[in-house]
Every structure is written in C-alpha cells, then in structure tokens.
Amino acid sequence: MTFPQFGHKPNSHHRYAASFATNENLQLSKLGQIPIHLHRPIDGTIKQLIIKRQGTRWYAIFCVERQVCPAPINRDLAVGIDIGLNKYAVLSDGSYRENPRFLRQTEKKLKRAQQKLSRLKRGSANYMKQVTKIHKLHEKVFNQRRDFLHKFSFNLAKEYSVIAVEDLNIRQLVKNKRLSKSISDAGWGMFRSMLSYKCGRNGGILIKVNPEFTTQDCSKCGNRVKKFIDSHSYL
C-alpha cells in the first residue's frame, strides 16, 4: 500500500484529479488502489480529491458538484446565538449548550505523557513511541471537538432558517493569556465556519453581528444593562 510522501510534517495534504471510490477502495491515477472506509455515499460528481494526513491518520476529502434545491427561508425560524466559555452557546429562545472542554479533560494525561517524554533519550525508539502517544492524545481532543461542533452546527442549521452570531475577533481574543487556552479549546472559529456552510447548504442565512453591547442589550425590550463579569468563571 503506497501513500503520498509528506516527509516529517504531521499535518499535510496533496491534491489529486477526480477519482472514484467504493466502500473498500479508492482509485488514484498516480497511486493506484488504496483501502478506504467511506463514512457515507458520495453524492454528486467528484471534481477534486485531497489526501490529507492529520496527526497519525489519513483522510480522503472529496470536493463534489451537485444540484441543491434548498427550502425557502422562513423568517419565523430565526435565532440569535451568544457563544462563550462558561456555557458554549446560549440561544435567544433561552436554551443553551454546555461547554464540553475536551482539552481540559485531557490535560492531566497530556501532562503525564509530556513528563515521561522529557525523561527519555531524544531520538530513541521509546522516545518516538511516546511522541506518537502524545500526538494521538491531541488527535483525540481535536476529533472530539470537531464531532461536537459538526453535530451542534448541523442541528442548528436544520432547525433554523436565520441564525445570528457575534462577529468576534478571535485572533485578538486569544492574546488574553488567561483565556487563550479555553478559547482555543472552544473552537469558535471552526464552529462559525461549519455553521456558515451548513446554513448555505440548507438554504438558510448566517448573520454576523457586531459583538459590541450584545451581552448588555435585552433582545426583547432593547434596554442596556451593564454587566460585570469575572473572567475566572469562564476558565
């Protein structure tokens, strides 16, 4: 079995011309047949294929062209979303989604794994095995976060036609040393990106709102009430 050569880069990809895949094999013009596990049937005409190495795993990403007939926009099915760190998302209808904090849950394991790595001889067989274990821990956190965001964004895009979210400057926010790890763990940028294309796919609209005063203005009466928030409660 031959895979593309990525050198030592853990996260790299190559692009290929249109190919085809069955439930067991992926046919590539340059590499021949590669065993594959299809997560779902390919709907549409394959225009491009990206073979990607993410951590210790390989992925085939298909770019397809297909006819989409989205349902008409129902403005009565509208919702505003306030994302945060204490609660991941609070909706304007009063419901909310808890923050799973996947990285925080794995921190102790990562710390122990890093400590063990520091005691091993760099470049040795045991050292490389430990590096692989650490990569797998990070990969698990990434996959858990991505799975959570895919499911959450899918349900929102399916239930609502119009969704409003804060247009947060995430790059600026992560400069806060106290909150940077928690913000990165939340994956706000990934969530907004997923929500954007899923709204478009379902015929909905994603509106990015200026975040200024959004947590102080009442969504019903419009009155502004100043709030004083202790940042420690969001960690």
N, C-alpha and C positions, 0 to 999 in steps of 0.2 A: 504494500500500500504506500503510495507516494503522496506527500503533502507539499505545498509550496514552501520555499525556503525563506524564513523570516530572520535568520541569524539569531541573535540573543534577545530580540525585542519581545516582551511578553504580550503586548497588545498591538498587533499589526494586521494589515489586510491586503489582499490582492483583488483586482477586478478582472472579470472574465466576460467573454461574449455570451450571448444567450445559450443556455444548455437545457437539459431536461433531467427530471428526477422521478424515480419510482419510490415505493415505500422502503426499498432496500439499498438502491444505488443512485449515485449522482454521476452523470456523464459529463466529462470536461474534455474539450478538444486537445488540450496540452497534457493533461494528466491521466486521461482515460477514466475508468470507473473507480469511484470512491464509495465505500459503505456509508450510508446516511440513515438517520432516523427522522422521518418527516413528522413534524408536530401537527400539521394539518394539510389537507389537499391544497395545491396551488391553484388559485382562482385567477385566471387571466393569462395573457401572453407574456412569457418571460422576456424581458428586454436586457437585463443585466444581472450578473451574479457576482456577489462579493464573498470571498472566502476569508473568514476572519478568525484570528486566534485571540481569545480573551482569557488571559490567565493560563490555565492548564487545559482549556477546552478549545475545540474548533467549531465554528458555526458557518453555515451557508445562508446568506441573506439574499433573497430573490427580489428584484425590482420588476414588478409586473404592470402591464397595461390592461385595464378592463373598463367596461361600461358601468357607471354607477348612476342610479336614479334615486337620489335622496328624497326623503319625505319633506313636504313643505314645512317651513318654520312656523312653529306655534309659539307666539309671544307670551301666551299664558303660562308656558312651561319655562319660566326664567328663574335663575337662582344666582345669588352672589356668594362668593367663597372667600373667607378670610383665613389664609394659611398662617400657621405659627409653629411654635416648638412645644408648648405645653399640650395643646390639642393640635393635631396636624392640620385639620381643616374644620372650620365652623361655618355652616351654611346659613343663609338668611332665613331659612324656614325653621331654624332652631336646632336642627340635628347637627351632629359633629362626628368626626372620626379621630380616634386616639392616635397618638404618635407611636409607632412600633419601636423606634430607637434600636435598630438592628445592630449598629456598630457598638453602641453602649452595652448591649447584651453580650457581645463577643470580646469586649475589651480585656477581660481577665485572661481569657485563653490566649489572646494575641500577646499580652504582656509576658506570660509564662513562656510562650514559644520564642519570643524575641530574646528573653533572658537565656534560654537554653542555647539559642543560636550564638550568642555572644561568648559562650564558653567553649564552642567548638572551633577547630582549626579551619581557617578560611581555605576554601577550595577542596577540602576533603570530601569523601563520599557521604559521610554523616552530615556534614555542613550543607551539602546540596540537597539532601533529603529533607533537612529541616527548613531550608528555603522553600522547597515545594510545599511543605505543610503550611507555612505562613501564607504563601500565595493562595492556597486552597481556602484558608480561613477568610482572606479578603474577598475571594471569589464568591464564597457562600454569602457573605454580607451583601455584596453587590447584587447577586441573583435574588436574594430575599427582598431587597429594596425595590428592584425592578419589577418583580412579580406583584408586590403590593401596589405599586404605582400603576401598573398596567390594569389591574383589576379595578382599582378605585376610579381611574380616569375613564375606563370603559363603561362602568355603571353610570357615571355622571353624564357622559356624552349620550348614552342610550336613554336616560330618563329626562334630560332637559334639552330644550332647543336653543336657549340663550343662556350662556354662562359668563359671569363677570368675575375676574380675578384681579388682584393687585399686581400692578406692573413694577415689581420690586427690582431694585438694582442689586442683584445677588453678589456680584463681584465686590461691590462696596461693603455689603453687609459682612462678608466673610473676613474682612480686615479687623473686625472686632475679635480680639484674641479669646475673650471669654466665651463667645458664642460660635466661633468659626467651625469647631468640630461638630457641634449639634446641627448647624445649618447645612454643613456638607452631608451629614448623616441623613437629613430630611430629604435631600434630593429635590429641592423646589424647582430647579431649572429643568430637570428631567420630567417632573410632573407636568409643568406648564407646556413643555414640548409635546408630550403624549396627549394631553388634553386638546391641544391645538389641532393636531392632525386627525384625532378621533372625532372631534366636533365637525370638521370639514367633511370627513368620510360619511358621517350620519346626516349631513345637511344642516347642522347647527351652526351657531355663531359663538366664538370666544371673544369677549371684550376685555381688553386690558385697561384697568382703571388706575389713575394716578393715586398712589398709596397715601398721599398727604391727607390726614384727618379721617381716614376711613374707619379707624377704630374708635373715633370720638363722635362721629356723626351718626345719629339714630337713623336706621333705614326706614322707619315709619313716619316719625314726625319731623326729622331733619335737624333737631336740636343738637348742639355740640356740647359734649360733657368731657372735660379734661380728665385723663386717667394717668395715674402714676403707677408704673409697673416696675417691679424689682426683677432685674434681668436674671437673678439667680434661680427664680422659679421656673425658668424656661430650660434649664440645663438638664 
